[in-house]
Amino acid sequence: MIASLEYGRCFPLLIRIFIIFMLCLSCIFMPLIIIFAVPQSEIIFVILADVILFAISLWLSLATYKIVGLYRRCLKDGVVLTAQSEVTDRSDETWWLRSKAVRIKVTFYLDGVKCVRRSGQKGYKQIFDGSKKAGYDNVYWRYSGREITILYSKKYDHVFILKD
């Protein structure tokens, strides 16, 4: 699995293990470092760094757990299909390495019926100034404008792009 049309890029197993390692580091080892190795004058900065590390690690692990859990549920009733993908929009802004961020449309046939799905979350509301646009990801760039292999779950109405 490379990406979900709804959530974007999926983290590989090594990155998920690293995220869990960072979560354990912030929960177990950082308090020990704070107690035994940090001078009293710098303790507030170390505690603040630990809280930030914990929050980021927890957010990434929960987001990854949600996508992987959905993928496992979709495997039960999912169908591997060949689909045609095309770019529907390009992002003009450069937001944290998203210089080639695109939004794609995937067209496939299921039981003789033409199905079209677009990248992006259903019911997405833009937050702040909308700089991170829904459905835009640079991983879609490599899989646009050609035939791709997808996993489609009819029960969850979800499309995953599979590795070629």
Secondary structure, DSSP 8 states (H G I E B T S, - for coil): --EETTTEE---HHHHHHHHHHHHIIIIIHHHHHHHTS-GGGHHHHHHHHHHHHHHHHHHHHHHHHHHHHHHHHHHHEEEEEEEEEEEEE--S--SS-TT-EEEEEEEEETTEEEEEESS-TT----TT--S-TT-BTHHHHTSSSEEEEEEETTTTEEEE---
